[in-house]
Amino acid sequence: MLTRFLVKCLKHTFALVLLICLGCSAQAPNELNKKIERQLRFTYKLPPSVKVTVSAPHSSDFPNYDALTVTFDDQGHKQHYDFLLSKDQKMLMRMTKMDLGQDPYAEVMKKIDVKGRPIRGNPNAKVVVVNYDDFQCPYCSHAHQTLFPQLLKEYGDRIAFIYKDFPLSEIHPWAIHAAVDADCLASQSGDAYWDFADYIHAHRDVVNSEKGLENQFTALDRITIDEAGKFKVDKDKLQACVKAQDDRAVKESVKEGEALDVSGTPAMFVNGQLVDGARPAAELREIFDSALKQAGLSATAPTAAAAGTSGSNLAR
């Protein structure tokens, strides 16, 4: 993955302008590309593992400037950024073009597919929290137990909470299996899904204590079947789903998250605003209250008990 510093510098600044002296004009393409790469490596402190590729300059919308694209490739993870190059090839600029006719947070939410995902809270809420989750991640467990049950009790009548899969399989070998098992439950019962999520995030040690990956898989399947027994599900259908371990939907969820620049877990989108990492309850309250106000709702919790907190609803 590209460094957090690079991502902040290139993706999340409102207007980033680099004024870089590239030497004499009309330089040979290879010489120009080398100078551009050298300046970018210095400016963004790129490690040697990141490969930098500079495209040929082409016409731009700005007078006296050509456009070019720089690709940063970190072991197959590619990011593309557009730059402007002055006609005399002495200045390189990075500008962020923003369309004020669109709500960027709303555009983010459009890219998240929540169809069929279990919901906790109010399924018709104007504020939607989508969390990319990894069942084996200790920080995800901390975040989960911060959200549920306390914050759900406080905000469950005004906010919808939805989880998407983002298992970090490189460091969490049983996370994909857990995600598939959870989705097998979700296909029949939202309540069963959330019950499984609550249990695993509170008892990761039960799975981790098993010796060997196959034994850990067996433990996950056993927990899945046991949790399903509390709800009305088709056990034969569930067992067939668990046995098949079809991880295509999980991989699609990971691909979706990566397209939104999710690189770790937990990664929470609150009406499109990214909140990464496990945050304390007080900070999440501030974020939720702000989102409610922006949606034209009161941030003050009602006196009545929050409704719709079980999670039996599915997003459509």
C-alpha positions as CSV (number, residue, x, y, z in Angstrom):
1,M,0.0,0.0,0.0
2,L,1.1,3.5,-0.6
3,T,2.1,5.4,2.5
4,R,-0.5,7.3,4.5
5,F,1.5,10.4,3.9
6,L,1.3,10.0,0.2
7,V,-2.4,9.4,0.2
8,K,-3.0,12.5,2.3
9,C,-0.8,14.6,0.1
10,L,-2.2,13.4,-3.3
11,K,-5.8,12.5,-2.6
12,H,-7.2,14.4,0.3
13,T,-5.9,17.9,0.0
14,F,-8.2,20.5,-1.5
15,A,-5.6,22.0,-3.8
16,L,-2.0,20.8,-3.9
17,V,0.4,22.7,-6.1
18,L,3.9,21.6,-6.7
19,L,6.3,24.1,-8.2
20,I,9.2,22.0,-9.3
21,C,12.1,23.2,-11.5
22,L,12.7,20.5,-14.1
23,G,15.6,22.2,-15.9
24,C,15.8,23.1,-19.6
25,S,12.8,23.0,-21.8
26,A,12.1,20.5,-24.6
27,Q,13.9,17.7,-22.8
28,A,14.0,14.2,-24.1
29,P,11.0,12.1,-22.7
30,N,13.2,9.8,-20.7
31,E,15.2,12.6,-19.2
32,L,12.0,14.5,-18.3
33,N,10.4,11.4,-16.7
34,K,13.5,10.7,-14.6
35,K,13.5,14.3,-13.3
36,I,9.8,14.1,-12.5
37,E,10.2,10.8,-10.7
38,R,13.1,12.1,-8.7
39,Q,11.2,15.2,-7.6
40,L,8.1,13.1,-6.6
41,R,10.2,10.6,-4.7
42,F,11.8,13.4,-2.7
43,T,8.6,15.4,-2.2
44,Y,6.4,12.5,-1.0
45,K,9.2,10.4,0.6
46,L,8.4,7.4,-1.6
47,P,10.1,4.2,-0.6
48,P,12.1,2.2,-3.2
49,S,9.4,-0.4,-3.4
50,V,7.0,2.1,-5.0
51,K,7.4,2.1,-8.8
52,V,6.7,5.4,-10.5
53,T,5.5,5.6,-14.1
54,V,5.0,8.9,-15.9
55,S,2.8,9.1,-19.0
56,A,3.5,11.2,-22.1
57,P,2.3,14.8,-21.8
58,H,-1.0,15.6,-23.6
59,S,-3.2,18.7,-24.0
60,S,-5.1,20.0,-21.0
61,D,-7.9,22.4,-20.2
62,F,-5.4,25.0,-18.8
63,P,-3.5,27.4,-21.1
64,N,0.2,27.0,-21.2
65,Y,0.0,23.6,-19.5
66,D,0.0,20.0,-20.7
67,A,-1.4,17.2,-18.7
68,L,0.2,13.9,-17.6
69,T,-0.6,11.0,-15.4
70,V,1.7,9.5,-12.8
71,T,1.1,6.0,-11.6
72,F,2.4,4.8,-8.2
73,D,2.6,1.0,-8.1
74,D,3.3,-0.5,-4.7
75,Q,3.5,-4.3,-5.3
76,G,0.5,-4.4,-7.6
77,H,-1.5,-1.8,-5.7
78,K,-1.8,1.1,-8.2
79,Q,-2.9,4.7,-7.8
80,H,-3.2,7.2,-10.6
81,Y,-2.8,10.9,-10.3
82,D,-3.1,13.7,-12.8
83,F,-0.6,16.5,-13.0
84,L,-0.1,19.7,-15.1
85,L,3.2,20.3,-16.8
86,S,4.1,23.8,-18.1
87,K,4.8,24.1,-21.8
88,D,8.5,25.0,-21.0
89,Q,8.6,21.8,-18.8
90,K,10.0,23.8,-15.9
91,M,6.9,23.5,-13.6
92,L,4.9,20.6,-12.4
93,M,1.6,21.2,-10.6
94,R,-1.0,19.0,-8.9
95,M,-4.5,20.5,-8.8
96,T,-7.6,19.0,-7.4
97,K,-10.6,19.7,-9.6
98,M,-13.9,19.7,-7.7
99,D,-17.4,19.6,-9.1
100,L,-19.5,21.9,-6.8
101,G,-22.6,20.5,-8.5
102,Q,-22.2,17.2,-6.6
103,D,-22.1,16.2,-3.0
104,P,-18.9,14.3,-2.6
105,Y,-20.1,12.3,0.4
106,A,-23.3,11.4,-1.4
107,E,-21.2,10.2,-4.3
108,V,-19.3,8.0,-1.9
109,M,-22.4,6.4,-0.6
110,K,-23.6,5.7,-4.1
111,K,-20.5,3.5,-4.6
112,I,-21.4,1.3,-1.6
113,D,-23.7,-1.6,-2.3
114,V,-25.7,-2.3,0.8
115,K,-28.4,-4.4,-0.9
116,G,-29.3,-7.4,1.2
117,R,-27.0,-6.4,4.1
118,P,-28.5,-6.7,7.6
119,I,-29.3,-3.4,9.4
120,R,-29.2,-2.5,13.0
121,G,-31.1,0.6,13.9
122,N,-33.6,2.5,11.8
123,P,-33.6,1.1,8.2
124,N,-35.2,4.4,7.0
125,A,-32.7,6.6,8.7
126,K,-31.2,9.7,7.0
127,V,-27.9,8.9,8.5
128,V,-26.3,5.6,7.4
129,V,-23.1,4.2,9.0
130,V,-21.3,1.6,6.8
131,N,-18.4,-0.2,8.5
132,Y,-15.9,-2.3,6.6
133,D,-15.2,-5.1,9.1
134,D,-12.8,-7.9,9.7
135,F,-13.9,-10.6,12.2
136,Q,-10.3,-11.5,13.2
137,C,-9.1,-7.9,13.6
138,P,-8.7,-6.9,17.3
139,Y,-9.3,-3.2,16.5
140,C,-12.6,-4.2,14.8
141,S,-13.6,-6.1,17.9
142,H,-13.0,-3.0,20.0
143,A,-14.9,-0.8,17.5
144,H,-17.8,-3.3,17.5
145,Q,-18.1,-3.3,21.2
146,T,-18.0,0.5,21.3
147,L,-20.9,0.6,18.8
148,F,-23.0,-2.2,20.3
149,P,-24.9,-2.1,22.5
150,Q,-24.5,1.4,24.0
151,L,-24.3,3.7,20.9
152,L,-27.0,1.6,19.3
153,K,-29.3,2.3,22.2
154,E,-28.5,6.0,22.0
155,Y,-28.8,6.4,18.2
156,G,-30.7,3.3,17.0
157,D,-33.9,5.3,16.2
158,R,-32.1,7.8,14.0
159,I,-29.1,5.9,12.4
160,A,-28.8,2.8,10.3
161,F,-25.7,0.6,11.0
162,I,-24.5,-1.7,8.2
163,Y,-21.4,-3.9,8.0
164,K,-19.5,-4.8,4.8
165,D,-16.8,-7.5,4.6
166,F,-13.1,-6.4,4.4
167,P,-11.1,-9.3,5.7
168,L,-7.3,-8.7,5.7
169,S,-6.5,-12.2,4.7
170,E,-2.7,-11.5,4.5
171,I,-2.5,-11.2,8.3
172,H,-5.8,-12.7,9.4
173,P,-6.0,-16.2,7.9
174,W,-9.5,-17.2,9.2
175,A,-11.2,-13.8,8.5
176,I,-12.5,-14.7,5.0
177,H,-14.0,-18.0,6.3
178,A,-15.7,-16.1,9.1
179,A,-17.1,-13.5,6.7
180,V,-18.5,-16.3,4.5
181,D,-20.1,-18.0,7.5
182,A,-21.6,-14.7,8.6
183,D,-23.0,-14.0,5.2
184,C,-24.6,-17.5,5.1
185,L,-26.5,-16.5,8.2
186,A,-27.3,-13.0,6.8
187,S,-28.9,-14.6,3.7
188,Q,-31.6,-16.1,6.0
189,S,-31.7,-13.9,9.1
190,G,-30.4,-10.4,9.9
191,D,-30.7,-11.2,13.6
192,A,-28.6,-14.3,13.2
193,Y,-25.9,-12.3,11.4
194,W,-25.7,-9.7,14.2
195,D,-25.7,-12.4,16.9
196,F,-22.7,-14.1,15.2
197,A,-20.9,-10.7,14.8
198,D,-21.5,-10.0,18.5
199,Y,-20.2,-13.4,19.6
200,I,-17.1,-13.5,17.3
201,H,-16.0,-9.9,18.1
202,A,-16.3,-10.7,21.8
203,H,-14.8,-14.2,21.7
204,R,-12.1,-14.2,19.0
205,D,-9.9,-16.1,21.5
206,V,-12.3,-19.1,21.1
207,V,-11.2,-19.4,17.5
208,N,-7.6,-18.3,18.0
209,S,-7.1,-20.9,20.7
210,E,-7.6,-23.7,18.2
211,K,-4.4,-25.2,16.9
212,G,-4.1,-25.1,13.1
213,L,-6.1,-23.3,10.5
214,E,-8.4,-26.2,9.7
215,N,-9.4,-26.5,13.4
216,Q,-10.1,-22.8,13.4
217,F,-12.4,-23.2,10.4
218,T,-14.2,-26.0,12.1
219,A,-14.7,-23.9,15.2
220,L,-16.1,-21.1,13.1
221,D,-18.6,-23.4,11.4
222,R,-19.6,-24.9,14.7
223,I,-20.3,-21.4,16.1
224,T,-22.2,-20.5,13.0
225,I,-24.5,-23.5,13.4
226,D,-24.9,-23.0,17.1
227,E,-25.9,-19.3,16.7
228,A,-28.3,-20.2,13.9
229,G,-30.1,-22.5,16.4
230,K,-31.5,-19.5,18.2
231,F,-33.3,-18.3,15.1
232,K,-35.7,-19.7,12.5
233,V,-33.4,-20.7,9.6
234,D,-33.2,-23.6,7.2
235,K,-30.4,-25.6,8.8
236,D,-29.8,-27.8,5.7
237,K,-29.5,-24.7,3.5
238,L,-27.2,-23.1,6.0
239,Q,-24.9,-26.1,6.3
240,A,-24.7,-26.3,2.5
241,C,-23.7,-22.7,2.3
242,V,-21.1,-23.0,5.0
243,K,-19.7,-26.1,3.4
244,A,-19.5,-24.4,-0.1
245,Q,-17.5,-21.5,1.3
246,D,-18.3,-19.3,-1.7
247,D,-16.2,-16.2,-1.1
248,R,-17.1,-14.3,-4.3
249,A,-19.3,-11.8,-2.5
250,V,-16.7,-11.2,0.2
251,K,-14.0,-10.5,-2.5
252,E,-16.4,-8.1,-4.2
253,S,-16.9,-6.3,-0.9
254,V,-13.1,-6.0,-0.5
255,K,-12.8,-4.7,-4.1
256,E,-15.4,-2.1,-3.4
257,G,-13.7,-1.0,-0.2
258,E,-10.3,-0.7,-2.0
259,A,-12.0,1.5,-4.6
260,L,-13.0,3.8,-1.8
261,D,-9.4,3.9,-0.5
262,V,-10.0,1.5,2.4
263,S,-6.7,0.0,3.3
264,G,-7.3,-1.2,6.9
265,T,-10.0,-2.0,9.4
266,P,-12.2,-0.8,10.9
267,A,-13.1,1.7,8.2
268,M,-16.4,3.4,8.8
269,F,-18.3,5.7,6.4
270,V,-20.8,8.0,8.1
271,N,-23.1,9.3,5.4
272,G,-20.0,9.1,3.1
273,Q,-17.4,10.6,5.5
274,L,-14.6,8.2,6.2
275,V,-13.8,7.5,9.9
276,D,-10.9,5.1,10.0
277,G,-9.6,3.2,13.0
278,A,-11.2,2.3,16.3
279,R,-12.5,5.6,17.8
280,P,-13.7,6.1,21.4
281,A,-17.4,6.4,22.1
282,A,-17.2,10.2,22.8
283,E,-15.6,10.9,19.5
284,L,-18.1,8.8,17.6
285,R,-20.9,10.6,19.4
286,E,-19.5,13.9,18.0
287,I,-19.3,12.4,14.5
288,F,-22.9,11.0,14.7
289,D,-24.3,14.3,16.1
290,S,-22.7,16.3,13.3
291,A,-24.1,13.9,10.7
292,L,-27.5,14.2,12.2
293,K,-27.4,18.0,12.2
294,Q,-26.2,18.0,8.6
295,A,-29.2,15.8,7.8
296,G,-31.5,18.3,9.5
297,L,-32.2,16.2,12.5
298,S,-31.8,16.8,16.2
299,A,-28.6,15.5,17.8
300,T,-30.4,15.2,21.1
301,A,-31.5,11.7,22.0
302,P,-35.2,11.3,22.6
303,T,-36.4,10.3,26.0
304,A,-38.2,7.2,24.7
305,A,-36.2,4.0,24.2
306,A,-34.5,3.6,20.8
307,A,-36.5,1.5,18.4
308,G,-35.5,-1.1,15.8
309,T,-32.2,-2.2,17.3
310,S,-32.3,-6.0,16.7
311,G,-31.1,-5.9,13.1
312,S,-33.7,-8.1,11.5
313,N,-34.1,-5.7,8.6
314,L,-32.2,-6.0,5.4
315,A,-31.0,-3.2,3.2
316,R,-32.7,-3.0,-0.2
